[in-house]
Amino acid sequence: MNPAAVLLAALAVCLVTAALAALLLVAERFLANYGPCRIDVNAGARKLDVRGGQTLLAALKNAGVFLPSACGGRGTCAYCKVKVSSGGGPVAPTETPLLTAGEIAQDIRISCQLKVRGDLAILVPEELLAVREYRGRVEKIRDLTHDVKELTIGLIEPGEIDFAAGQYVQLQVGGEPVWRAYSISSPPQVRDAIELIIRLVPGGICTTWVFTKLREGDEVRFTGPYGSFGLSDGGGEMVWIAGGSGMAPFWSMVRDMQRRGLRRRCTYFFGAVAARDLFLLRELKQLESQLDWLRFVPALSRPAEGDDWSGQVGLITEVVARHVPDAADVEAYLCGSPGMIDAAVTVLRRKGIGEGRVFFDKFA
């Protein structure tokens, strides 16, 4: 066949496909009238009357039930998973790449890709029913390093927040439908404001906005608190491992422990590349001198020429391996990149850490 004819045929197929997709969208928006629908949450704990035709994620948000979602409903982060007991219909093709076969068998769905077309019954973690949307004002922006900022956000409405050290909030990017998750770095005893530690990610929507547009005095919105990362009820020795903005939950946890008078032996390993990437050193060294249960071990993986550094050198996992001879009786808390956490878990398992004694918060 003539190459030009093949090209024209392919173009025609693309145009027809695009036209059909557009017609389906028009039909979905203007012709499909699903009317009012009811969402039963947790077997009657909440009953929500919502407008049909919107996504489950949007319907829940509009009714004051907030699920985690970092991608703004675009179906890429998979944070907004929910169990749909009845009324969900077949799993959409946009959901299947984000779900395992086991999750599909258990009726787990991606709520931003599931349209509300009738009454639904869903199950969500109980703690999510306490999540709220907050309006706040940026009271202070502090440069911690060349690419890390600390935000202090005073609460406007509601005026207070209850959270546990280690939990996170989702910060809205300006007025856009984009939210990003950040651990709260302030101690939970401070209820009228929160602190966030945000590291610049090249090309990142939220971090670029924070570093180039956000100013002191600006109003912001966030939802929370989310997450179950935090101290267990045990009283044994702990190892904390973090890098970069993974400092945030531990900066909350250590000050929470200080204020509550908790005395669990803890070694905190914090990794950075060069000296310019370290922060809160003075504050943590001061706490180390005040708290007999805390040992702080900062480390540099590649000290720069001219760095006046006499501390630990190497990847933070290498430093952990040198300083933890036996992990059989410790609990480990890890926060940072997936690669760092996976490497740390491998080291800790070689050191004999038991099952169920590793807790982590991965920054995807």
N, C-alpha and C positions, 0 to 999 in steps of 0.2 A: 504494500500500500504506500502511496505517496506520503512522505514525511509531513508535508503541510496538511494533508487530510487527517492524518493521525493526530496532529496537534489541534486541529479544529474540532475533531471528535472529542478529544479530552477536555477541551475548553467548554464544549457544549454540555458535557456531563457535569463539570464543575458548576456551571451556571444553573443547570436544572436542580442540582443538589442544594445549592445556596438558596434558590427560590423556594424549594420545598421546606427547607429549614426556616426560612422567614415566614412562610405561611403557617407553619406549626406554631411559631412563636406568637404570631398574631392571633391564631385561634385560641392558644392557651391563655393569652392575656384578655381578649375581648369576648370570646364566645363561650369559654368554659366557666360557667357560673356555679361554683361549689357551695355558695351560700355560707351561713354560719356553721361552724363545726365546734365540737367540744374535745378538749384534750384532758384526759384523766391522768394525773401525775401521781405516781407511787400509790396506786390502789386507793384513790380518793383523798390523799393528803392535800392535793390542790386540784380544782376543776376549773379549767380555763375555757371561756367562750371566745373563739377567735374567728377571723375572717378566712374562709377557705381560699385556696389558690396560691398562698404564699408558702415559703419554705418553713419547715418545722423550726429551724433555728430562728428565723425572723419572727415567727408567731410566738415562740417562747419569750424572746427578748422583749417584744412589744407588750407581753403580759407580765413582765417582771421576773422571768426565770432565765438566768444567764448561764449558758454553757460556754466552756472555753472555746475560743476560735481565734486563731492568729492570722488567718488568710482573708478575713472579711467575707466569708461565705463563698469563696471561689473553688472550694473542693480540693485543696492541695495540702492542708496541714493535718487533717484527720483528727483534730483535737475534739471536735464536736460530736463524738460518738455517743449514741444513746440506745438503750434497749427498747424496742417497740413491741409491746406484747400483742397488740391487735390493731388492725386498720392501716398498716403500713404499705400493703401491696407488695408487688415484686421489687427486688433490689434493682436500682437503676444502673446502667452501664458506667456512669460516672462514679458510682460508689465502689464497685467491685475491686478496682486497683488499690483501694485504701483499706480493704477488709480482708482478714484471713478467712479460710474456709470454716474454721471453728467459730469465728465471730458471726458469720452469715448463718450458720446452723443455730446459733443462740439468739437470732433476731436482733443483732446489733446493726445499727444503721448510721449513716453519715447525715446528720440532721440538716446541714445546709444544702443537701442534694435531694432531700425527701420533701415532696410537695404535700401539703395538707389538703386532701381531697374528700375527707370525711372524718368521722369521729375516730380518735386515736387513744390508745392507752400506752403510756410509756413509763419506764422506770429510770430514775436518775439517782446518782449518789446523794444521800440525804444532805450532805454539807452544801451542795450546790443551791439548795433552796434558801440558804442564808446569804447567798451572793447578792450584792446590790450594785447599782450604778451610782458613782460619786462624781460630784463637781468640785473642783479644787482650783487653787491659784498657786502658780509657781512663786514661792517666796525667795528661793535662792538657787542659783546655779553655780556650782563650784567645780573648777578643773582639778581633777585628781592626778591625771597624767596628760600627756599630749593627745591621747585618744580615749580618755575615760572622764565622764562627767558625773557629778552627784547632783540629783534634783531633790529639793525639799518642796513638797506640795502641801500647802495648808488646806484643810477641808472646808468647803463652803456648805454643801448640802449633799448628804447628811453631814453633820458637824463632827462626827466621831466614827471610828472604825474599830471593830474587834477582829484581831487576827492572831495567829500563832507564829512564832519565829520560824522562818523557813518557807512560809507561804508566799504567793505571788499575786500580782494584779495584772490586768490587761489595760494598757494605756492606749487611748485613741489617738491616731495620727491626725492632728488638726481637726478639720470637719469631715475628713474622709471616712468611708466605711472600712477602715483598716485598723486593726488592733494588734498590739504586740505584747508578749508576756515578759514581765520583769519582776524578779524577786524583791520583796520589801527588805531594805537594809537597816531600817530603824527598829528599835526594840518595841515590842507590843505594848509596853507600859505607856508609850506616847500615843495617844489615841486621836488627837486633833490634827495630825499631820503624818505624812509618810515620806521616807527617803528612798530613792531609787538610784542604783549605780548602773550607768549605761555606757557601754563601750561602742565606739564608732565601727560600724561594719560597712566597708566600701560598697556603695550602691544600695545599702539598706534603706528602705522607705522611712522607717521610724527613726533610726539613728541619724540619718541625714537631716530629717526635720528637726530633731532635738539639737543637733550641732550647728545648723545654719539658720533656723527660723525661730525656734522657741526662745522667748525672752522672759526675764523676771517680771512678774505682774500679769502674765498671760493666764487665761483660764484654760483648764484642761479637764477631760473626762476620763474616768477609768472604771472598770468593774472589778469586783473581788470581794473577799479574798478567795483564792483557789489553792488547791494542792494539799498534799499530805506529807511533804518532805519536812522533817523536823525531828527533834529529839524523841527517842523512845522513852518508855517509863522505867527502863532499866537504870541501874546505878553503877555499871561497870566502866572500865577505861574506854576512851574513845580516840579514834584517829580521824581527823578532818583533812581532806585533800581538795584543793581548789586551784584554779588558775584564772587570771584576768577578772572579768566581772563575776566569776563564780565566787568572789569574795562576798557578795551581797548577803546571801542567807546566813553566812557564818558571822558577819559583822552584826547582824540582828541577834543571832543565837548567843554569842558570847556576852553581849550586853544584857540580854534577857537572863542568862544564868547568873551574872553578877548581881542584878537587881533582885532576883529571887533567892539568892543565897545558896544556889546549887553548887556542889563541890564534887564534880566528876572529873577525874584525871583525864586530861585531853592534850594531845599533841596536834597542833594545827600546821600542816604543810601547805605553803602557798608558793606557786611557781610563776615566774615571769621570764621574759627573754633576756632583757638587759635592765640596768638600774633604772632607766627612765620609765620602765613599765611597772615598777613597784609603787604601791601607794598604801596609805594608812599604817606605814611602818612605825612611826613615832607613837601613834595611838595604841597599837597592839603591843609594842614593847613596854609601854607604860602599864597596860593591863597585865602583861606577863609579870612585871615586878610587883604588882598588887595582889595577884591571884596565885596562890601556891599550887593550884591544880592545873594551871595553863602553861604550856610550852609552845612557843611560836617559832617555826622554822621556815624562813623565806629562802628561796633558791633561785638562781639565774641559770638558764640553760645555755645562753651564749653571751656572757658579759662583753660589753663593748669596750673598745680600746679607750682607756682613760677612766673607766669605771673604777672607783675606789671601793672594791668589794672583797671582803675577807670571809664572806659567808659560804653557804653551800653552793656548789656548781653542778649542773646536770639537769636532765629532765626530772620533773618533780617525782615521777614514778621511780626513777633511779635513786633519788634521795630517800624516798620512802623505804625502798628495799634495803638501803644502808642503815636506816635508823630503827626499823621494826624487825627485830630478830624472830619474833613469834607473835602471830596475830590470832592465835586460837581463842583467847579470852577477851578480845576487843570488839567493839562495834565501829564500823567505818561509815563515814558520811562523805560523799563525794559530790562536787558540783563543778561543771565545766563542759567542755566539748565532748561529744560521744567518743572520739578517739582517745582522749585522755582518760575518761572514765573506764572504757574497756581495758586499757592498758593497766590502770590502777587495780581493777578487779582481778586481772591475771596475776599481778604481783601479790596481792593479798591472799589469793587462793594458794599460791605457792608457799606462803607463810602460814597456812593452816587456818585461815578464818573460816568460821562455821557458816552453814547455810542459814539464811535469814538474818544475818548480822551485817549485811551491806545495804546501805540506803543511799540513793543517788538521785540527782536532779540534772538531767542532760539538757544542754542547750542545743537544740536541733538547728 
